[in-house]
Amino acid sequence: MFQHLLYILNNTDTDLQSLTGVLSLAKALSARLTLVAFAPKMPDSLKGYEQDFLQALNSRAADTLAAARVAANTGDQPEVTIQVVDTPKVTQWVADAVEKNGIDLVVKEKNLHNPLFDFLSTDMALAKKTPCSLLFLRPDRPLRATPKRIAMALAVDGLLSADDIRDSMATRLAQTGHELAHRFNSRLTILSCYSDAVINMLNAFSQGNIKQDDQDRWNDQAVNDQAATLNRVATLAGISNPEIAQIRGAPDESILDFVSHKPIDLLVIGAVAKSALSSLLIGSTAEELLRTPPCHLLMVKG
């Protein structure tokens, strides 16, 4: 589980709320925490005031941390380090810091299109280039110290072999979700989508000659195969009696709809480390989730 967290300060009014939750999370995980504030590029008219601005950022970070410790009631734990960085290459700095300092979880408030903070690297760039897991927080929702309900989105092939399942990203992701749920005594739901895309395509090519009974039979078989694979993944991850939700429809709509209408505190998805978003476990859905996450979003890198 995560041992060194990096929290990127947005220098907004919601930093206190988010940092309060992150402190509680770090303490629960017995993890170290580093806070980093990035300085924006100064206009030419303010040249010569760079050091004053860096000192002001450092003071603000220290004040926010002190207030968050009181709000979280965590005492002097966890251990926290503050860094103020003057660089336009935020994404590269984060990637280097992860590699050099053994950081295994980067935490950031979701940038809800705030033009005042465009000097920060975009969430999408961080998701693509950060070589460790990321937690994106919705600034309009407190991060519970102990999330009550966690949902995991797994993309699985119902025809995977036993060896493929054992070595799959889905199984590694399920293990992470299970450990989080166990540590926080949370309710864990495994989500996976299925669609009628293949049968619809075959039906179109055959000019609608596939009988409805055959379509229903194919659909039932696909659902059953997927359910069997999900149960095998859950077993390998140590999850007994898994709560599985198989959702009909395209992931970019169905997962968002499911999470938006359920009391989900945290959605967990998976990705391949140092990859483009196209390699995310749930495919193109990731981009939509990052753009408008319905809840806090944990992207686990494998």
C-alpha positions as CSV (number, residue, x, y, z in Angstrom):
1,M,0.0,0.0,0.0
2,F,1.0,3.6,-0.4
3,Q,3.9,4.8,1.7
4,H,4.9,8.2,0.4
5,L,2.3,10.7,-0.8
6,L,2.9,13.9,-2.8
7,Y,0.1,16.5,-2.6
8,I,0.1,19.3,-5.2
9,L,-1.2,22.5,-3.6
10,N,-3.5,24.5,-5.9
11,N,-3.3,27.6,-3.7
12,T,-7.0,27.9,-3.7
13,D,-9.6,28.2,-0.9
14,T,-10.4,24.5,-1.1
15,D,-6.8,23.4,-0.4
16,L,-7.6,23.3,3.4
17,Q,-10.5,20.9,2.9
18,S,-8.6,18.6,0.6
19,L,-5.4,18.7,2.7
20,T,-7.4,17.8,5.8
21,G,-8.6,14.7,4.1
22,V,-5.1,13.8,2.7
23,L,-3.6,14.2,6.2
24,S,-6.1,11.7,7.6
25,L,-5.4,9.4,4.6
26,A,-1.7,9.5,5.1
27,K,-2.0,8.8,8.8
28,A,-4.3,5.9,8.2
29,L,-1.7,4.5,5.7
30,S,1.2,5.3,8.0
31,A,2.7,7.1,5.1
32,R,4.9,10.2,4.7
33,L,3.5,13.3,3.0
34,T,5.2,15.9,0.8
35,L,3.5,19.1,0.0
36,V,4.6,21.0,-3.1
37,A,3.5,24.4,-4.3
38,F,4.5,25.5,-7.8
39,A,5.1,29.2,-8.5
40,P,3.5,30.7,-11.6
41,K,5.6,32.5,-14.2
42,M,6.0,36.1,-13.0
43,P,5.2,38.9,-15.5
44,D,8.1,41.1,-16.6
45,S,6.7,44.0,-14.5
46,L,7.3,42.0,-11.3
47,K,10.8,40.9,-12.0
48,G,12.9,41.1,-8.9
49,Y,10.1,40.0,-6.6
50,E,10.5,36.2,-7.3
51,Q,12.0,35.4,-3.9
52,D,9.4,37.4,-2.1
53,F,6.7,35.4,-3.9
54,L,8.4,32.1,-3.2
55,Q,8.6,32.9,0.5
56,A,4.9,33.9,0.5
57,L,4.0,30.6,-1.1
58,N,6.0,28.7,1.5
59,S,4.3,30.7,4.3
60,R,0.8,30.0,2.8
61,A,1.6,26.3,2.6
62,A,2.8,26.2,6.2
63,D,-0.3,28.0,7.4
64,T,-2.6,25.7,5.4
65,L,-0.8,22.7,6.8
66,A,-1.1,23.9,10.4
67,A,-4.9,24.6,9.9
68,A,-5.4,21.2,8.3
69,R,-3.6,19.4,11.2
70,V,-6.1,21.0,13.6
71,A,-9.1,20.2,11.4
72,A,-7.9,16.6,10.9
73,N,-7.0,16.1,14.5
74,T,-4.0,14.1,13.5
75,G,-1.5,15.7,16.0
76,D,2.0,15.7,14.6
77,Q,1.4,12.8,12.3
78,P,2.0,12.1,9.5
79,E,5.5,13.4,8.8
80,V,5.2,16.3,6.3
81,T,7.8,18.1,4.1
82,I,7.0,21.3,2.3
83,Q,8.6,22.3,-1.0
84,V,8.1,25.4,-3.1
85,V,9.2,24.9,-6.7
86,D,9.9,27.6,-9.4
87,T,9.6,25.7,-12.7
88,P,7.3,25.8,-15.7
89,K,7.8,22.1,-16.2
90,V,5.4,20.8,-13.5
91,T,4.7,17.4,-15.1
92,Q,8.4,16.6,-15.6
93,W,9.2,17.8,-12.0
94,V,6.6,15.5,-10.6
95,A,7.8,12.5,-12.7
96,D,11.4,13.1,-11.5
97,A,10.3,13.5,-7.9
98,V,8.4,10.3,-8.0
99,E,11.5,8.4,-9.4
100,K,14.0,10.1,-7.0
101,N,12.0,10.0,-3.8
102,G,10.1,6.8,-3.9
103,I,6.7,8.6,-4.1
104,D,4.0,6.0,-4.8
105,L,0.9,8.2,-4.8
106,V,0.4,11.7,-6.2
107,V,-2.6,13.6,-5.0
108,K,-4.1,16.7,-6.6
109,E,-7.4,18.5,-6.6
110,K,-9.2,18.1,-9.9
111,N,-8.8,21.3,-11.9
112,L,-12.4,22.3,-12.6
113,H,-11.3,24.6,-15.4
114,N,-10.1,27.4,-13.2
115,P,-8.3,29.8,-15.5
116,L,-6.4,31.4,-12.6
117,F,-4.3,28.3,-12.2
118,D,-3.4,27.4,-15.7
119,F,0.3,27.6,-14.8
120,L,-0.2,24.1,-13.2
121,S,0.3,21.2,-15.5
122,T,-3.0,19.8,-16.7
123,D,-4.6,16.8,-15.0
124,M,-4.5,15.0,-18.3
125,A,-0.7,15.5,-18.7
126,L,-0.1,14.3,-15.1
127,A,-2.2,11.2,-15.8
128,K,-0.2,10.4,-18.9
129,K,3.3,11.0,-17.6
130,T,3.3,10.4,-13.8
131,P,5.0,6.9,-13.3
132,C,2.9,6.1,-10.1
133,S,-0.7,6.0,-9.0
134,L,-2.7,9.3,-8.8
135,L,-5.6,10.4,-6.7
136,F,-7.7,13.2,-8.1
137,L,-9.9,14.9,-5.6
138,R,-13.1,16.8,-6.3
139,P,-12.7,20.2,-4.5
140,D,-16.4,20.4,-3.9
141,R,-16.5,17.1,-1.8
142,P,-14.6,16.4,1.4
143,L,-12.3,13.4,1.3
144,R,-13.5,11.1,4.1
145,A,-10.8,9.8,6.4
146,T,-12.5,6.4,5.9
147,P,-14.3,6.2,2.6
148,K,-17.6,4.3,3.1
149,R,-18.1,3.0,-0.4
150,I,-15.4,2.2,-3.0
151,A,-16.2,1.2,-6.6
152,M,-13.6,-0.4,-8.9
153,A,-14.0,-0.4,-12.7
154,L,-12.5,-3.5,-14.2
155,A,-12.3,-4.2,-17.9
156,V,-12.1,-8.0,-18.4
157,D,-12.4,-10.4,-21.3
158,G,-14.7,-13.3,-20.6
159,L,-12.4,-15.6,-22.6
160,L,-9.2,-14.9,-20.6
161,S,-7.2,-18.0,-19.6
162,A,-6.4,-18.7,-16.0
163,D,-2.7,-17.6,-16.5
164,D,-3.9,-14.4,-18.3
165,I,-6.2,-13.6,-15.4
166,R,-3.5,-14.2,-12.8
167,D,-1.1,-11.8,-14.5
168,S,-3.7,-9.3,-15.6
169,M,-3.9,-5.6,-14.6
170,A,-7.5,-6.3,-13.5
171,T,-6.2,-8.7,-10.8
172,R,-3.5,-6.2,-9.6
173,L,-6.2,-3.5,-9.5
174,A,-8.6,-5.7,-7.6
175,Q,-5.9,-6.5,-5.0
176,T,-5.4,-2.7,-4.4
177,G,-9.1,-2.1,-4.2
178,H,-9.5,-5.0,-1.7
179,E,-6.6,-3.8,0.5
180,L,-8.1,-0.3,0.5
181,A,-11.6,-1.5,1.4
182,H,-10.2,-3.8,4.1
183,R,-8.1,-1.1,5.6
184,F,-11.0,1.4,5.7
185,N,-13.7,-1.2,6.4
186,S,-15.4,0.1,3.2
187,R,-18.0,-1.5,1.0
188,L,-16.4,-2.5,-2.3
189,T,-18.3,-2.9,-5.6
190,I,-16.6,-4.3,-8.7
191,L,-17.9,-2.7,-11.9
192,S,-17.6,-4.0,-15.4
193,C,-19.4,-3.1,-18.6
194,Y,-20.7,-5.2,-21.5
195,S,-22.4,-4.0,-24.6
196,D,-24.3,-5.2,-27.7
197,A,-21.8,-3.8,-30.1
198,V,-20.6,-7.1,-31.5
199,I,-24.0,-8.6,-32.0
200,N,-25.3,-5.3,-33.4
201,M,-22.4,-5.3,-35.9
202,L,-23.1,-8.9,-37.0
203,N,-26.8,-8.2,-37.3
204,A,-26.1,-5.2,-39.5
205,F,-23.7,-7.2,-41.8
206,S,-26.3,-10.0,-42.0
207,Q,-29.0,-7.4,-42.8
208,G,-30.9,-8.3,-39.6
209,N,-31.1,-12.0,-40.2
210,I,-29.8,-13.0,-36.8
211,K,-32.8,-14.3,-34.8
212,Q,-33.7,-12.5,-31.6
213,D,-33.4,-15.8,-29.6
214,D,-29.8,-16.2,-30.9
215,Q,-29.0,-12.6,-30.0
216,D,-30.4,-13.2,-26.5
217,R,-28.5,-16.5,-26.2
218,W,-25.2,-14.8,-27.3
219,N,-25.8,-11.9,-24.9
220,D,-26.5,-14.2,-21.9
221,Q,-23.3,-16.3,-22.7
222,A,-21.2,-13.1,-22.9
223,V,-22.6,-11.9,-19.5
224,N,-22.0,-15.3,-17.9
225,D,-18.4,-15.5,-19.2
226,Q,-17.7,-12.1,-18.0
227,A,-19.2,-12.8,-14.5
228,A,-17.1,-16.0,-14.3
229,T,-13.9,-14.1,-15.1
230,L,-14.8,-11.3,-12.6
231,N,-15.3,-13.9,-9.9
232,R,-11.9,-15.5,-10.7
233,V,-10.2,-12.1,-10.5
234,A,-11.9,-11.5,-7.2
235,T,-10.8,-14.9,-5.8
236,L,-7.2,-14.3,-6.9
237,A,-7.3,-10.8,-5.2
238,G,-8.5,-12.4,-1.9
239,I,-12.0,-11.0,-2.2
240,S,-14.7,-13.3,-0.8
241,N,-18.4,-12.9,-1.8
242,P,-17.7,-10.0,-4.1
243,E,-20.3,-7.4,-4.9
244,I,-20.3,-7.3,-8.7
245,A,-22.2,-4.9,-10.9
246,Q,-22.3,-5.8,-14.6
247,I,-23.5,-2.7,-16.5
248,R,-25.0,-2.9,-20.0
249,G,-23.8,-0.1,-22.2
250,A,-20.6,1.8,-23.3
251,P,-18.2,2.5,-20.4
252,D,-18.0,6.2,-21.1
253,E,-21.7,6.5,-20.3
254,S,-22.6,3.5,-18.1
255,I,-19.8,3.8,-15.5
256,L,-20.3,7.6,-15.1
257,D,-24.1,7.0,-14.8
258,F,-23.7,4.2,-12.2
259,V,-21.2,6.2,-10.0
260,S,-23.2,9.4,-10.3
261,H,-26.4,7.8,-9.0
262,K,-24.8,5.7,-6.1
263,P,-23.2,7.0,-2.9
264,I,-19.7,6.2,-4.1
265,D,-16.8,8.0,-2.3
266,L,-14.0,6.7,-4.4
267,L,-13.8,5.3,-7.9
268,V,-10.7,3.1,-8.7
269,I,-9.4,2.6,-12.2
270,G,-6.2,1.1,-13.6
271,A,-3.5,2.1,-16.0
272,V,-0.1,1.0,-17.3
273,A,2.7,3.1,-15.8
274,K,4.3,5.7,-18.1
275,S,1.7,5.1,-20.7
276,A,-0.6,7.2,-22.8
277,L,-4.2,7.3,-21.7
278,S,-5.1,5.0,-24.5
279,S,-3.6,2.2,-22.4
280,L,-5.9,2.8,-19.4
281,L,-7.7,-0.3,-18.3
282,I,-11.1,1.1,-19.1
283,G,-9.9,2.7,-22.4
284,S,-11.4,6.0,-23.6
285,T,-13.6,6.3,-20.5
286,A,-10.6,7.6,-18.6
287,E,-10.5,10.9,-20.4
288,E,-14.2,11.5,-19.6
289,L,-13.7,10.5,-16.0
290,L,-10.7,12.9,-15.7
291,R,-12.7,15.7,-17.2
292,T,-15.8,15.4,-15.1
293,P,-15.2,12.8,-12.3
294,P,-18.4,12.1,-10.4
295,C,-16.4,11.4,-7.2
296,H,-12.8,11.2,-6.0
297,L,-10.8,9.2,-8.6
298,L,-7.9,6.9,-7.9
299,M,-5.9,5.8,-10.9
300,V,-3.7,2.8,-10.0
301,K,-0.6,2.4,-12.2
302,G,0.7,-1.1,-12.8
